[in-house]
């Protein structure tokens, strides 16, 4: 028989009870209740359990009790420490508010103050309550004002960020417009110079085409050379010819170096010139170490002079200029003539930033 009893609620609950025992226990409970003691009931319940339980049940019950005892012993230090910690906090709170005398709390003073406070709370006036409500309302309004200010600050920050974004977009559009105007201005200058160069041609001459990527001088020379002599050389072959001659010149009394110093103010290292002059733009892009470097522009008085000696031709440059051109160190409106005097003449045109071949119409 399983019997469960609960002391806290002044009741005894019997599960799977025997009818004969139920009446007996119930009467015993009533007697104990009148005497306001539950020890007899508890004793009777335990006695019945011991009598009716089997030896195995008693052994199980004993083991359960032993386990509970072990658990209680294990938890005892922790519970003791917890209780001591709570006691220390209570003592600290009492000391803080003046309810501690010597080494012990002054419970009498605390009880007196609590009693006095309870009377004051019962007799609180409507005026005091109204003042308290007003203070609470003002505090709430102050908190609302603070929240409103924070909200406005966030809104101003968002407006500032939006303004900065709009300004960046405006500057980007302005830069695009400036670049577009600059490109248009360059195109207008190119058209002006191209038409001006055409006016300087003879009746049976016309302007040819040359690529505009830094190799235009060699492309124009190649087209003019082929028309005059029937010799066809690629841009790469012409550059390699110049490179061979430049590298073979002695360090002292080097006429190429002298011209280089006079006309190429932006290139400070002659060794880089010797290394790059033999490479086209495409070859520079494929080179791992020279990728991104601009190709060497050809000039009539330097690379043109070398090529004229190699292919026994005379090169005539017809140049025009624009008042707004900004190519430092290069003269475009001067005609130049280089090469052997007894050799056939080929002609190229030059306007700011570009060489083109001058070819015959028939």
C-alpha positions, 0 to 999 in steps of 0.5 A, a space after each residue: 500500500 502506498 501512503 502519501 501525507 502532506 503536513 503543510 496543508 493540514 491534510 493526509 492523503 491516502 492512496 490505495 487505502 484499505 477500507 478498514 484502515 481508512 476509517 481508523 486513520 481518519 479518526 486518528 487524523 481527526 483526534 490529532 487535528 483537535 490536539 493540533 498535532 500531526 505526530 501521531 498520524 505520521 507515526 501511524 502511517 509510517 508504522 503501517 508502511 513498515 508492517 505491510 511493506 515487504 523486506 524488498 520494499 524496506 530495502 528500497 526504502 532504506 536505499 532511497 533514504 540513504 541517497 537522500 541523506 547523501 544528497 543532503 550532506 553534499 548540498 549542506 555546505 552550499 546551502 549553508 554558504 548561500 544562507 550565510 551570503 544572504 545573512 551578510 547582505 541583510 546585515 550590510 543593508 541594515 548597517 547602511 540604513 542605521 539599523 545595526 548596533 555593535 555586532 547585531 541588528 537593531 530589530 526593535 528600532 526597525 520594527 518601530 520605524 516600520 510601524 511609524 511609516 505604516 501610519 504615515 502612509 495611511 494618513 498621506 494627504 491629497 496634496 502630498 499625493 498631488 505633488 508626487 504625481 506632478 513630480 512624476 509627470 514632470 519626470 516623464 515629460 523630461 524623459 519624453 523631451 530627451 527621447 524627442 531630442 534623440 529622435 531629432 538628432 537621428 533625423 538630422 544625422 540622416 539628413 546630413 548623410 543624405 546631403 553628403 550623398 547628394 553632394 558626392 553624386 553632384 561632384 561625380 556628375 560635374 566631373 563627368 561633365 568636365 571630362 565630357 567637355 574636355 573630350 569635346 574640346 580635344 575633338 574640336 582641336 583635332 578637327 581644327 588641326 586636321 583641317 588645317 593640315 589638309 590645307 597645307 597639302 599639295 594638290 595630289 596629296 592626301 592624309 592617310 590613317 595611323 593608329 592612335 595608341 602611342 605607335 602612330 609615328 612608326 605606323 605613319 612612317 611604315 605607310 609612307 615608306 611602303 608607298 615610296 619604296 615598296 618596302 613594308 615594315 611592321 611597327 614592331 620591326 621599325 621599333 626593333 631597328 631603332 632599339 638596335 641602333 640606340 643600344 649600339 651607340 657608345 656612352 660618350 659622344 652619343 647624339 641620341 642621348 643629346 637629343 633625348 635630353 633636349 626633347 624628352 624632359 619628362 623621361 629622366 632615365 635614358 636606360 628606360 628609354 633604351 629598354 622601351 623604345 623597341 616595344 609596341 603598346 601591345 608588347 608592353 601590356 604583355 610584359 610582366 614588368 613593363 605592363 602599364 608603361 606608356 610606349 615611347 612616342 617617335 620623333 622625326 629628329 630622333 627615331 625618324 633620323 635613325 630609320 632614314 639612315 637605315 632605309 635610305 629615305 628622306 623624311 619630311 614632317 609637315 606640322 600644324 599646331 593649335 593655340 590650346 595644345 599642351 604638349 610640352 617640349 614638342 613643336 608641331 607647327 615646324 616643318 622638319 627634313 631629315 635623312 640623306 639628301 640624295 634619297 627619295 622623300 617620304 612625308 608625314 603630317 603632325 598635329 598635337 598628339 598624332 602622326 599621320 602619313 601623307 600619301 599621293 592620290 595617284 
